[in-house]
Amino acid sequence: MVAGYTGGVLSLVMQGQPILESPHFLTGTIVIALLTINAVIAATGFIGNKETARTVHAYVGSTAILIMVIHAVLGLNLGLSI
């Protein structure tokens, strides 16, 4: 995921587009952040209230997947605009 993220940033730079204004960049950043949060939750072994931690983990993961779909659509539009 991070390698693709880096490639996307390079693509925007090569096209001369402003990086921080790109919805594709923003969705990619959000997905990486959500996946990092999920990794931290899982790495801690769901410390504390395991039931709540597992529920949060599931919702964060589901949100990440939904944003990935939006990210893919935005990436396709970006690629077709070249």
Secondary structure, DSSP 8 states (H G I E B T S, - for coil): -HHHHHHHHHHHHHTT--STT-HHHHHHHHHHHHHHHHHHHHHTTS-SSHHHHHHHHHHHHHHHHHHHHHHHHHHHHHHHT-
